[in-house]
Amino acid sequence: MKYKILLLIIFLLSIYLRLDAYLINNSFFTDEILLAENLFERNYLGLFFPLRYFQSAPVIFLIISKFISTHIGITELTLRFLPFICSVTSLFVFYKVADVVFETKFAKLASLLTFGINYQLLFYTQCFKQYSSDVLCGLLILYFSLTLPKLTKQQYLLLGLGFSILFLSSYPAIFFIGAFAISRLIFIKDYSYKFLYCLIFPIINVLLCAYINLQQTAHKEYLLNYWHKGFQIFNSEIWIINFQFLFYDYKFPILLLILTTAGVYYLYRKNKFYFFNICSVILITLMAAVLKIYPFERRLALFILPVFIILSLYPLDKFKKLKDISTCFLIFGAVFFITGWINFSKDFVTSKISYIRQDVKPLLSQIDPNDKLYLYYGSIWTYDYYARIKQLPIKNIILPSDFNENNSDKILEQDLAQLPSGKYQLLFVKGTHTYDKDMLVLNEYLTQHKPIKDISLKQCRLVIIEK
């Protein structure tokens, strides 16, 4: 009875945190806006082809998002509705996976709590990006992989069709499908290999997506350079980066390494079928990074967080029979996980937790439609998006004279110098094509032209000057 009460409390807490994050209704940040721009510019068929503005998202995610925004309305809440639903659903699927893997109630509760209050999972609950659906699709395949019995040829074909849908909803789903195939290959008993039929549709989809995305050759060099650290899996720096990202409120990375290593060992000893299902996901992910197919870095690796939670908590599943070594793991686990829970609780209660990346909406309400407005780089897309939903003025807009990341500061300096006499509003959204060097140019300019108003919020700035 106590277990069910605690389980209910953790579920309610986790759902509340997701609903709270979603209903805050923060400003869209630039990446969300650029992804939304692709929805506005294209029909449903166009979503099957490579996106513009260096964006990428699976086609089913895009189609559902476009359908919702078209029929309900273009707002932050409608575009973020699918990630929110995926995040809430993933709670229940994660618990089903934990219920299969863990034996003790303690480990099941601890894993669900760790998953439920993870900062990054909460952040992407209220973010119009596909990372919450990545987590959900991966967990669904993992659950099927752990629980499905041997099937008939027709059933495997049907399962493969389901896997294809999940892949078209989440590209990292292919890593879980690969892990499913590896575990079936190793543990198949009749050597009929009927399970290979479940790979037919996913392989076709992978090849089609690869062929279509070859058109992105112009973006390839830029993206490889942008995510270059995510391909360097033998560099400790990328592991530190991922630890700090995935386990945002948790400290002591060495303890996580010890717990995860022990979890891998104990899982192998306890249940080799589970071991190959779970650990193969990590192995395939790392292989994809080495081959520069998919970077193992930060938000692109969010889908693998549930796997690390399960492995790092697996040693705590040994506490039915306490011995000296398991007592050590109890101490390690308590230090690592409890400090993370406390840090999150403290920051949440004191309102230090923020899901804001670019707080532009309050600045937009300050814009005077009668004055000229200079939009600099990232603010162009931001203003274009909010002009659609807030009926912002589209007259008196001044755009940069050129677009060149390497010389963005020079372009800004030139544009400011060439502004005719008059009153101007200057809007900057930092984070995409707006850099510290550009802000230095602006600050230098403002020493000569004292601003009438200068409002700075997170990653955003509105300056009003009289020249």
KAFEN-V324184 format. One record per run of one state. SS is the DSSP state (a for helix, b for strand, c for the rest). FROM is the first residue (numbers start at 1). TO is the last residue. Records with the same first field share a line. If there is no record, write none. Layout:
SS: FROM-TO  FROM-TO
//
This chain:
c: 1-1  24-29  42-44  49-58  73-75  80-80  102-104  117-118  127-130  148-152  168-172  188-193  227-227  232-235  247-252  271-271  291-297  319-323  350-360  365-371  377-377  391-396  400-404  418-422  430-435  449-452  458-459  467-467
a: 2-23  30-41  45-48  59-72  76-79  81-101  105-116  119-126  131-147  153-167  173-187  194-226  228-231  236-246  253-270  272-290  298-318  324-349  361-364  378-390  405-417  436-448
b: 372-376  397-399  423-429  453-457  460-466
//
